Amino acid sequence: MQLSGAEIVIRCLQEEGVDYVFGYPGGAVLFLYDELFKQDKVKHVLARHEQGAVHAADGYARSTDKVGVALVTSGPGVTNAVTGIATAHMDSIPMVIITGQVPTHAIGQDAFQECDTVGITRPCVKHNFLVKDVKDIASTIKKAFFIASTGRPGPVVVDIPKDITTHKADFEYPKTIAMRSYNPVTKGHAGQGKKAIQMLMGAKRPMIYTGGGIILGEAAAELTQLVRLLGFPCTNTLMGLGGYPATDPQFLGMLGMHGTYEANMAMQHCDVLLAIGARFDDRVIGNPKHFFEEPRSIIHIDIDPSSISKRVRVDVPIVGNVREVLQDLIKQLQAGKVKPDQAALKTWWTQIELWRGRDCLKYDRSSAIIKPQYVVEKLYAITKGEAFVTSDVGQHQMWAAQFYKFNKPRRWINSGGLGTMGVGLPYAMGVQLAHPKAQVACVTGEASIQMCIQELSTCKQYRLPIKIINLNNRYMGMVRQWQEFFHGNRYAESYMDALPDFVKLAESYGHVGMRIEKPADVEPALKEAFARKKDLVFMDFITDQTENVFPMVPGGKGLSEMILV
C-alpha cells in the first residue's frame, strides 16, 4: 500500500521515536497537520510564534539526549523560525526543522508565501535539504536525524513542497544510513592520547577547561573521574556548566568575560591546558594576543576538527568523541606508573586559593533593595540545586550562571553563542514537557521576557507549571552596564519606561502573578511559588537598577584585566 508524502513524514517521525513536534500550522503544511491529527504517537505542541516553537524544540533537545523537532510553514513561517535555527546552530544543538514550501511548479515564481528556505538557512544550519520527489522523503528524514545527532550536532532543515506531501509512494524507513561525504570521526588518535598524558604528567601549573561539548557528548561522568584522578583544577564555560559539579572544591567556577577571578587567573597563568569540547571563543579567552603573553602547552579534544587551532594554536590536537577520548585517557592514567607532580600541584593550589580568597562574587547583602544575586541564591537554596534553569540573555543570565551551582549536566539551558533574547520561556516549555515532574525555573529580565511573552498562552494550553523569575531593573541591564562603563553613562534607548504590569499580564493569561519589592519577601515568595506545583507563577522581582555584573573582562582585553568592583 502506498502512502502520501504527508503520511510518510509522520511515519518517519514515529520510526525515530519522536515524542513532541513543536510548531505552527499554515497553508503549505496543512496535509502534514492533517496526518498529525489522525495519529497519537507523535504529540504536537502549538506555539504562538514560530520562533517560540523552534526555541521550545531546542530547549527540549538541550535538556535530553534527543533530537528536537519543529514544524513550520513556508515564507514567514520559515523566516520567523530562522532566529531559533541560528540559536541552535551556534550552540550545536541537534534539531530537525521541517518546513513547508510552495508547490514545486511555483518555486522561483514569487508565489504566495514563498521564500528560498535553503538559501536563507544555509549559513545557520549543519545541513539542509529540498525534497523534490516523494520517494526521497524517508531517506532524507533519516539522513536529517543522522546528521543532526552525530559528530558535532546541529540543526538540519528539511524543506518539503506542498504537492510532494500529496504525492504517493511505497514506504520503507531505512534502518541505517551511509553517506559517502559524511563520516564523523569518533575515536581519538592513540598516539596523540599518549602525548597528552605525557604533557599532563609534566605539568607544574595544570588547568582543565571544558565547554558545551562535555554536555552534548554525555561525558560529565568521565570528566569528573578524570579531574579527580589528576587532582587538577577545572573550569567550565557558560555552555559547559554542570559538566563538572559546581560544589566540588576542584571547580573554580565559570571562566571568561564574567567568570570568576580564580578561574580566569588560573587559565591565564597555567603551563599546561587541557581543553575539552570548547572553542576558545572571544567571550572566554578575551584577546588571543594577551592570552599568549603567558607561554603554555595546549591539548585540545573536540569532535569537530575545524574548531581545533581555529582561534588558538594548540600543541596536541585530538579529534574524536569527547566521551570516548576521556575514557581512553582514564585507562592510560590508571595503567601508568607516572603520576602528576604533587609538590608542584600543591604550590599551584596554594596560589589558586589566594586568588579564590578575593571573593570576586561578593555583593551588598545589607541593601534595602532586592539584589538580583540574592534572588538567584535563594532560588538555588529552595530548589536544592535540582531545578532545570533556563535563562534569557543579559545580566540575569550571568547572575544565574554565577550563583546557581549546577552539579548535573543538562540542567542549565541558555543561549550562549548567539545570545538570543526571548529564549527563556520557550526553552522552559520544552524542558517542562521533556521532564513533566521536574522543577523548571525561567530566570529572565523585563526586556527579554517580552520578546516571546505570547508563549504564556502555550503554557496555559498545555498546563506547564513553570516558575518565572523576572529580575526587573527597568533597564536593558547589560546594555545599560556597557553604556555606563564605555559610553559615558549615556543610556541611549536602554531604559524601559513603558513596562506592563506583569502581575496583571500573567493573570490575563490565566496564570498566577506576584510582585516582590522587599528583600525579606524574596524567600517566602519563592517558597509559595514552588509549592504551587500545578501553576505557572510569574514572579516580578523589583531589583536594584544600578547593580552590575562583576567580574568583567572588557571587550578586547585579556583575562587578567578584570574589573572586579
Buried (B, 14 or more C-beta within 10 A) or exposed (E): EEBBBBBBBBBBBEBBEBBBBBBBBBBBBBBBBBBBEEEEEBBBBBBBBBBBBBBBBBBBBBBBEBBBBBBBBBBEBBBBBBBBBBBBBBBBBBBBBBBBBBBBEBBEEEBEBBBBBBEBBEEBBBBBBBBBEBBBBBBBBBBBBBBBBBBBBBBBBBBBBBBBBEBBBEBEBBEEBEEEEBEBEBEBBEEBBBBBBEBBBBBBBBBBBBBBBBBBBBBBEBBBBBBBBBBBBBBBBBBBBBBBBBEEEBBBBBBBBBBBBBBBBBBBBBBBBBBBBBBBBEBBBBBEEBBEEBEBBBBBBBBBBEBBBBEBEBBBBBBBBBBBBBBBBBEBBEEEEEEBBEEBBEEBBEBBEEBBEBEBBEBEEEEEBBBBBBBBBBBBEBBEBEBBBBBBBBBBBBBBBBBBBBBBBBBBBBBBBBBBBBBBBBBBBBBBBBBEEBBBBBBBBBBBBBBBBBBBBBBEEEEBBBBBBBBBBBBBBBBBBBBBBEEEEEEEEBEBEEEBEBBEBBEEBBBBBBBBEEBEBBBEBBEBBBEEEEBBBBBBBBBBEEBBBBBBBBEEBBBBBBEEE
